[in-house]
Amino acid sequence: MENKEIELEFSIKSGAPEKQRTACVVVGVFESRKLSGPAIDIDRASDGYLSEILRGGDMDGRAGSTLLLHRVPNILADRVLLVGLGKEREFHEKAYRDAIACAVRTLRDTGSMDATITLSEIPVRKRDVNWNIEQAVISAHEALYRFVTMKSKPDETRRPLKRVTFAVSRRGELKLGELGLARGLAIAHGIDLAKNLGNTPSNICTPEYLADEAKKLAKTYGFGCEILDQAACEKLGMGAFLSVGKGSDKPPRFIILRHNGGAKGEKPIVLVGKAVTFDAGGISLKPPAEMDEMNYDMSGGGALFGAFRAIGELGLPLNVVGLVPSCENLPDAHANKPGDIVTSMSGQTIEVLNTDAEGRLLLCDALTYAERFEPDAVVDLATLTGACVIALGAHPSALYANHDPLAREIEHAADQAWDRVWRMPLWDDYQEQLKSSLADMANIGGRPAGSITAACFLSRFARKYHWAHLDIAGTAYKGGREKTSTGRPVSLLVHILLNRAQK
């Protein structure tokens, strides 16, 4: 069961906006009715038509406002769409992405089948045309994304948008723009895959379903793929991981993907994605409100799949391993109970004080399993703690690392991707909260600093390599009536890998 992919053809070109033969040309207007460069060109060619419209008060340039004009004099395009950009001095990354998304949604809703968007020419401080085009493609995909698989009669767009051309101001920028276009498409496709997996309900998206998706990815892009069933995980001693799924009738799966694009023997980067396909909390049952969103607890694994799709499309010259421990966390007579003690693959014992702190039990065995690859670095990602949402909200993912250069590398990639992170402390002072009188450690450290103590727990299983942890509980999905996966942090992961490939 697959969500229909966005069928949109992208291209880039340079040229005068008034000479574009298209259904619609899109230009920007800043607040106080100030025309952007391409809008000035159209205004000049049309003998001041745009200026006259703006003086009439129909458009003031406020962010998110639009005005569609028909039959503008001396302009080859059928229509001209004015998009408000807000205050020029505040036109930074978010404003740029919002303007692109606003333009694309308006084009879709007004029946334009093809368009030239000149907003990509507008300078964004400290960014180049590569960044502008990449983010424009990603923003366009996000604006058009809809999950309609489960609807019996999906809404059909009367005249769907088919072709979008992004403009660059000079012919010399075309080569760099093409690079941004290729990257943007690969990342957008990866984000769409992560969204589709996250939005698929848990009665369909089970651990076995994810294993099948991994096999499809492997077949399409030539990845190595191995699926470990319960017996194989038992043989490896993955007692922490296996304990989480004991209350479910859906068997666990430990998924391994390998992209061998680098030199033989080159140490890989290992990505680890938590994939609890439904998290009821186990015996420590979650409150009923918002429990319907707990199919998104596999978002770490979904984003890992999305990143692998992107690196498969780009053919990155890099060795990458993906590990996805997947199970359900449900309550029944076999489930973990508060006070149970389990033995992890590393041999360390864990007192389970709260069965809803299960993600770290999956990840700790995956982090131990990662040792066998002798990795250059390991990055795990997980919707791990509600405490992270309280601390940082929905804007940055929390970043923890045991190696400062790796943390700086991820922060740099996050800025490039505009998929932001905020580094949190990983001090030994917090380790005291994980003490257990009966086992080597407890799986929770109390309410204070809950996201930090979760990371401290994981750090005990990542001492043999450079490691970073991304808590994406606040960024991986949106809740409420408009609930949906965001596809984050696919873009961040891809940029980490792009930068490593370029080195």
LOLOSE-108292 format. One record per residue: residue in one letter; z, y, x of N, C-alpha, C in turn. Coordinates in steps of 0.05 Angstrom, whole numbers, plus 5000, padded with zeros to 4 digits. Each point is the difference from the previous one (the first is absolute). Example, Ala and Ser with C-alpha at 12.3 -4.5 7.8 and 13.67 -1.06 7.14 Angstrom:
2
a515648865264500050244982500050245018;s498650214993500150245016501450224985;
//
This chain:
503
m500049765017500050244983500050255018;e497850155000499750225019499550264985;n501250215010499550274990497250095010;k498550134982497450095008500150205022;e498549965022500050195022498650264992;i500850225012498850264995497249995012;e498050044983497250005009499150295004;l500550105024499450285006498750015027;e497750125001498550035025500650265013;f500949995025500750245015498050065022;s499550255006498450085023501050285009;i499050085023500650275009497450145008;k500050274999497750155008500750285006;s498350145014500450295004497650144987;g500450244992497950154987501150214981;a498350194992500850214983500849904972;p502350074989500949894975498150084977;e498750245002498250084978497549844999;k499449855021497549845001500549704995;q502349934991500649724995498949924972;r498249805001499049904974501849774991;t501850074982502149814991500850094972;a501449824986501050064974502150225001;c501550015022502250205001500750055029;v500350255007501050085027502850114996;v501949925016502850084997500750195022;v501150234992500950205020502850094993;g501450105020502850084997500450304996;v502250064986500850284996503050025006;f500850185018502850045006501250194979;e502650015000501450184981499250295005;s500350164980499150284999496950015002;r498749784990497150004996498550035026;k501049885022498650025026498249755003;l497550045004498149785002500149875028;s499849735000499849865026497250055012;g499649925025497450055013497649904984;p499949744992497749904984499750154973;a502350084988499950154975498750275005;i500650135023498750255006497049975002;d499149775012497149955003498749984972;i501349864982498949984973500150274985;d502150145004500250274987497850185010;r499449995026497950175011497349924989;a499549744999497449904991499650064970;s502250014985499850054971500450294992;d499850185020500250294995502750074988;g502249885011502750084992500949874974;y498749784991500749884975502949905000;l500949875022502749905001502150235000;s499450215015501850235000500450124973;e497850014985500150114973501749834982;i499749745002501649814984503050045006;l500650025026502850025008501250274991;r498550215002500950264991500649994970;g498649834985500549984971502649854993;g501349895021502649874995499949714992;d497749875002499849724992501249815021;m500450105024501049835022501550185020;d502449925008501550165019500649865026;g499149745002500449855025502649855002;r501649994979502549855001499549715006;a501749875015499749725007499949834975;g498049834999499749824977498350104978;s499250265001498350114979497049945006;t498449984980497149955003498450164980;l497550055007498250134982497249895005;l498749894980497349885003498050204989;l498150075017497950194994497349864998;h498450074979497349894996497950215007;r497849905011497650165005500750265015;v501349975022500550235017497450105012;p499350254999497450105009499449935030;n497649925005499049955027501349775015;i501549834985501449775012498649744990;l499349825019498549764993501749804985;a502750005004501749814986500150064970;d500249804984500250044971502550164992;r502249955014502550134994501550075025;v501850194998501850075022502849974989;l501749855015502849974992501750165020;l501550194988501950155016502749864999;v501349965023502649875002502050195012;g502250044987502150185011501449875023;l500450155021501249905025502850105005;g501050184984502650125004499850225022;k502450075011500150215020498849915026;e498250165012498649925024501949945023;r502150155003501949965022501649744997;e500049894975501549754995498149764997;f497550045007498049784997500349815024;h501849814997500449805021499249724989;e501149795012499149734994500249924971;k502450054988500349924972498250154982;a499750265004498350174983497149905002;y499249935024497249905004499649744985;r501849815003499649744986500150044970;d501850184991500250054971497550124989;a498850185016497550134991497749804997;i499849825020497949794999500449834975;a502549914996500649834977499450144974;c500750254998499550164976497050024995;a498450055021497150024997498949734990;v500849785012498949744992500749934972;r502550044992500849944972498450174980;t499550265007498550174982497149914998;l498849925023497349905000499849754983;r501949825002500149764983500150074971;d501750184993500550074972497850164987;t498450135017497850174989497349875001;g499949745009497549854999498150055022;s500950115022498150045023499749745015;m497649905002499649745013499750035030;d499350245010500050045029500850295005;a501150045024501050275006500150045030;t499850255008500550095028502550165000;i502049915016502650135001500250155026;t500250264999500150175024502950055009;l501949914985502850045007500649885028;s498549805007500449875026499350185024;e498750234994499350195021502350195006;i501950024981502150205003502049925022;p500650175019501749935022502949944990;v501149785010502849934996501350035027;r502250155002501250065026500649755016;k499250005025500549795020498549744993;r498150014981498449764993497150055007;d498549785005497250025005498349884978;v497450005003498249914979500449704995;n500749855021500549714997502349964980;w502250155004502349984982499250094972;n498550224998499350104973498449804984;i498049875013498349814986501649754994;e501549895019501649764994501850044977;q501550225000501950054978498650064974;a497650125001498550054975499249744987;v499149815016499249734989502449874988;i502350005014502449864990501050144974;s500050265000500950154976498149954976;a497449995006498149944978500649734988;h500449805017500649734990502650004983;e502050145010502550004986499750144973;a498450214999499550144974498749834979;l498349815010498449844981501249734994;y502149925015501149734998501349964972;r499449784988501349914975500349705001;f502349904991500549724999499549914971;v497849874995499149934973499849704995;t500749845020499749714998501349894975;m502450104994501649884979499450124972;k498250194998499350124974497849844987;s500349944974497949854986497550164997;k500350274996497750174997500450255018;p499349985025500350225019498450244990;d501150245004498550254993497650025019;e497750064989497650035016499350305003;t499450085024499150275005497150024991;r499550214983497350024988497850025022;r500450195018498050035022501650005026;p500549775011501849985024498850145024;l501750115016499250135025499049785019;k497650035010498849795017499750085029;r499450255006499550095027501450265006;v501350005023501350255010499150055028;t499150255005499350085027502150215009;f501249955023501950205011498450175020;a500450264998498550185017501650065026;v498550035022501250105025498450265007;s501350185014498950265003497750025021;r500049815019498050005021498949725005;r497449985008498849755005501449855023;g501150155019501449885022502549854992;e500950044976502549874990499449744986;l497449944996499349764984501049745013;k499849985026500849755013503049954997;l501650215004502949984996500649954970;g498550124983500449954971499449724992;e497949885012499449724994502249815008;l501350065023502349855009502250024979;g500650244991502050044979499349854974;l497450004993499149874976500549705002;a499349875022500449715004503049934999;r501650165013502949955000501150044972;g499250224987501050054973499449784981;l497549905001499349784982501649755005;a500349935025501549755007502950034990;i501250235005502850054992500250004969;a498150134987500050014971499849724988;h498249845011499849734990502649845004;g501350045023502549875005502250094981;i500050264994502050114981499549894972;d497449984992499449894974500949714998;l499749845021500949725000503049994997;a501550175015502950004998500950084972;k498650204989500750084972499549784980;n497749865003499449794981502149785001;l500849925024502049795003502750104989;g500750245006502650114990500050024969;n497850084988499950044971499649744985;t499349795013499749744986502749894993;p500649944975502649914992500949745013;s502649965001501149785015499549724987;n499250004974499349744989497349905010;i498550185013497549935012500250015031;c501150225010500350045029502549865010;t499749755006502149835010499649965030;p501949875014499649945029497449855005;e499349814982497649855003497550174996;y500250194982497850194995499550165025;l502150105013499750165024498849825022;a500849755002498949825020497049974996;d499149984974497249984995498550265007;e501350234996498850255007499650025031;a502049895014499850005030497649835008;k499649774987497849835007497350144994;k499950154978497550154994499450205022;l502150155008499750205021499049875026;a501249775006499349865025497149915000;k499249904977497249904997498050235002;t500750234988498150235000499850135028;y502250025014499950165025500549835025;g500149744997500249825023502850005013;f502150054984502749995011500949715002;g501849955018501549754999502050014978;c500549784987501949994977501549744999;e502650024998501749764998502150054978;i500449814983501950024978502249795004;l502550095004502249815003501349964973;d500249744991501449954975503049965006;q501549924979502849985003500849795021;a498749785001500649795019499650105029;a497950155004499450105027502150215008;c500950164981502050205005502849875006;e500549794985502549855005500049885028;k497749895008499849885027500550215021;l499250254995500450225019502950115000;g501549924979502750104998500350274988;m498150074982500150274987502050004977;g502549965006502049974979500550264985;a499750235013500550254986497850064980;f497549985009497750044982500049804977;l500449755005499949804979502250034980;s502350105008502250034982499450194977;v498350205005499450204980498649894975;g498149825005498449894979501149764985;k502549925006501049754989500450024969;g500250244989500450034972497450014984;s497749985013497450024987498649735000;d498349964979498349765000497350055014;k499650245011497650065015500649955029;p498649815012500649935028499350235019;p501650035021499550225020497649945017;r498950215012497849975019500550195023;f499649915024500150175024497150025010;i498950244998497150055004499650125028;i498149895015499450105027497050075001;l499450255006497250095005499750085029;r497649945011499550085028497350135003;h499950245011497550135007499850005030;n498149845011499749985029497750175009;g500350264999497950185008500350105029;g502349955012500550095027499349795021;a500650065025499549825022501849754997;k499049785009501549755000502550035017;g502349934989502550035015501350274997;e498650194988501250274995502249984980;k502350115006502349984982499450134973;p500649874978499350124974502250204991;i499250164980502050144985500549834975;v502449964992500749834977501050184978;l498849974976500950144976501449794982;v502250084988501649834983500450144973;g499249874978500250134974501649844980;k502150114990501749864980498449974974;a500149774988498549954976501749834980;v501950134988501549884978498550064975;t498649814989498250054978501450084974;f502549934997501750124979502949985010;d501450224998502850025009501850074977;a501249794988502050054979502850055012;g500249975026502650045013501549745005;g499049784987501549755003502650014983;i502049865010502650004985501150284998;s499650175021500850284999497850154984;l499949944974497750084983499850304999;k497550105001499550284998500450094971;p500650264995500150104973497249984986;p500049964974497449964986498150245003;a501150245000498250235002498550005026;e497450034998498250015023499649735014;m501249794989499549745013497149924998;d498650114980497149934997498450095024;e501150185016498650105024500349815024;m501549794997500749845023497849815010;n497750004986497649875011499050155025;y500850265002499250165024501649935025;d501849814998501649935023498449845020;m497549954994498249875020498250215013;s500650254997498250215010499750005030;g502049915015499649985029497949805007;g500049774987497949805005497350104990;g500050144977497550114989498750205019;a501750185012499050205019498949865025;l501449795009499049855023497249894994;f499649884977497449904992497950235000;g500850234990498250234999499250095028;a502050005018499450085028498149805013;f500449744994498249805011497250034989;r499750074975497350044989498750235015;a501550225005498850235014499249935028;i501749865015499349935028497849805001;g499749834979497849824998497450154997;e500050214982497650164996499350165025;l502050095014499550175024499549835025;g500749744999499649835023501550095024;l502550074997501550125023500249815023;p499650105025500349835024502949985008;l501449844984502949985003501049734989;n502149895012501249764989502350084982;v499949914975502050074980500849754986;v502749964996501149784985501450114976;g499649894977501450084975501749774990;l502550064995501949804989501050104973;v499749834979500950074973501749784989;p502750035002501849814986500150074970;s499449814983499750064971501649804983;c501550104981501449834981500850174976;e501449884981501350154978503049995003;n501450204990502950015001501050004971;l500749764990500949974972502749854999;p501450034978502649864998499749744985;d500949785011500549754985502149845015;a500449754992502149845012499649955030;h497650035010499549945028500050265017;a500250234988499750255014502350055019;n499450175021502250105017502250124982;k502549965009502350124987501450195019;p501250214990501550175018502249845013;g500150035026501949845016498849765014;d497649934992498649785015499450095029;i499949805017499350055028497549855007;v498050135010497549875007499550045030;t498449815011499350005028497150095004;s499650215015497350115004498649835021;m497450055003498349865019501050055029;s501350235004501050075027502649855006;g501149874980502649865004502450174992;q499550264996502250184991500649944970;t502650014994500849954972500650264985;i499449994974500150244984501649944974;e502150164995501549984975498650174980;v499149884978498550144979502050134981;l500750255004501950134983498650114975;n497450055002498550104977497349875000;t499349854979497549855000497650194995;d500650254993497850204996499350135026;a501449945021499250105027498549775013;e497849924987498649765008497750055020;g498950254999497750055017500549965029;r502450075009500749965028500349715008;l500549834979500149715006497249885004;l498150114987497249925005499150105028;l500550265004499050135024501349895026;c502649934999501249915024498849755011;d499249814983498749765010497150065009;a498750194986497350075009500150145027;l502050165005500350145026500549795022;t501649804994500449795019497449845005;y498549954979497549855003498050175017;a500250264998498150185015500349965031;e502349905009500449975029497949835013;r499149804985498149805012497450135008;f499350234990497550135006500250185025;e502550025011500550175024498750284995;p500950134978498650244991500450245018;d498050185000500350255013501850184984;a499949974974501850154982500049864972;v502250044986500249894972500750234982;v498650024978500650204979500449854974;d502450024988500349884973500150224979;l499249934976500050194978501049874975;a501750134985501349884977501150204981;t499849944974501550154980502949905001;l501550105019502549865008502450104985;t500450274998502550104989499750234981;g501549994978500250234983501250245014;a501749945020501350225015497950175014;c497849895008497950155013498850204980;v499749934975498950184980501950234996;i502649954999502050214997499950195024;a499749895024500050165024497550175003;l497649894995497550145007498250054976;g500649894977498250044977497449855003;a497950114989497449854999497950115020;h500850165019498050135017499649865027;p502049985017499649855024501249724998;s498949815015501349745004502050045022;a502249844999502050015021499149835024;l500450115024499249875024502449945017;y500349765009502049915019498649865023;a501150035024498749875023502049965023;n499649785015501849955023498650095026;h497850144997498450095024498850274994;d501050215014499150274994497050055002;p498749895021497050045001498649884975;l500949774990498849894976500550184976;a502450104998500650194978498250245001;r499750125024498250235002497149934994;e499249765008497249914993499649994970;i502049904986499849974971500150284987;e501850175010500150284988497350145004;h498849975023497450125005497949894981;a499949744996498149884982500550084971;a502550034993500750094973499050284994;d500150175020499050284997496949994998;q498749845016497149974998499249914973;a501449804990499349874975500850164975;w501850205005501350144978501449804981;d501349805013501649794987502650015014;r501750194993502150105017502549825002;v501450025022502549855004502150205009;w502549914999502350155010501849815015;r500450065026501649825016502950024993;m501349774997502849984993501549885024;p502750045001501549905023500449694998;l500149885023500449715003502349965020;w502250144996502250015019501849754997;d501149915022501849784999502550054983;d500650254997502450074983499949874973;y497549984989499749894973500349694999;q499749875023500149715000502749894991;e502150165003502649914992500249944970;q498350134984500149964971499049724992;l498649865018498949744994501949775008;k502450065008501849795009500749814977;s500249755007501049794981502149845014;s502249934985502149845012499349705000;l497849934986499349724997497449925013;a498250205005497449945011499450205022;d497749975012499250195022499650284989;m499350034975499550264988499949974970;a500550234986499550014971497250124995;n499049954976497350104995500050284988;i502450124996500250284992502350135015;g499950265001502150155014501450204983;g500049964974501250194981498150224992;r500950184983498350214989499250215021;p501850085018499250225019497749915018;a498050175002497849965019498649744996;g499549934974498949744994497349945013;s498250195002497449965013500449955030;i501950155012500549975028501249735007;t501949914984501349755007498049764995;a498250044981497949794997498349985025;a499250245011498550005025501649885023;c502650075001501749895021500149694998;f500149904976499949714996497549885012;l497750134994497449895010499950025030;s501250215011499850045029501249775016;r501949864988501249775013498149775004;f497750004986498049795003497550095015;a500250255011497650115013500750105028;r501849865013500950095026498149925023;k498149824995498349905021497450155003;y499650214985497550155001500450284989;h498050175004500050274988499449984970;w501850124985499949964971500450254984;a498650034978500550224981500149894972;h501650134983500349924972499450244983;l498349964979499350204981501249924972;d501950164991501049964973498350164981;i498449864983498150144983500849994971;a502649974995501049974972499350254984;g499950235012499450254985497150074999;t498449885017497250095003497949794990;a500849754996498049794995499050014971;y501650114982499150004972501450234985;k498850064977501250204982501049854975;g502450084991501149874977499650154974;g501349904979499850134974497649924984;r499350154980497749934982497450005015;e499850165021497550025016500249835025;k501549784998500549845024497449895012;t499950015026497749905014500649975030;s498649835014500249995028498750245013;t501050095022498850225015498249905022;g500349755008498449905022501150085028;r502250145000501250085026501649765011;p500249975027498950185020497549885014;v498049924984497649895012498750205020;s499850254992498750195018501550035026;l502750014999501650015024499549765018;l500149764989499649765016497350015014;v497950084985497350005011499850205023;h501350234997500050205022501549915024;i502249854997501449885022498149825016;l498549844985498249815013497550145012;l499050204986497750155011500750135026;n502450125002500850135025500349795022;r501149774994500349795020497349905009;a498149974981497349915007498650195019;q500450264996498750215016501150005028;k502549915004501150005027498749785017;
//
